[in-house]
């Protein structure tokens, strides 16, 4: 069953009559020995979709290993008692106003509350992110690539949390692509 589900995440991009990209998550199942096409439904897999959006916005221009590593951090957080329990809760974690709306630029992952739209525009990169998200969430591919990291940042910033401070004990694990990864001690 997992192999069938992996196929469901395979997405093809074609060009429509007007020149815009059309998406097709449908794949011929005949080559796989099935009697009908299988289709990936993003609404059926909300945790995969949250992961895909996070990969897309955090690492779409980086290499595959870095994209898998970003996903690994989200999964590590979901398994750590200091963070929310699900992928979507981890991705959407941050400070909220009294009315429940997110405070701008006060999220764990900055893209989620930066005031910009959260609909992907580079569909090829998004489908790649979705495929990586599927691999990580549904198949446990490359799980552990960050050796337990729960934090990362791009190499061109120096956030205050990356230094041990009172009550914190965090260790640099290493660099993958454009991100530097850290874990709790």
Buried (B, 14 or more C-beta within 10 A) or exposed (E): EEEEBBBBBBBEEEEEEEEEEEBEBBBEBEEEEEEEEBEBEEEEBEBBBBBBBBBBBBBBEBEEBBBBBBBBBBBBBBEBEEBBEBBBBBBBBBEBEEEEEBEEEEBBBEBBBBEEEEEBEEBEBBBBBBBBBBBBBBBEBBBEBBEBBBBBBBEEEEEEEBEEEEEEEBEEBEEBBBBBBBBBE
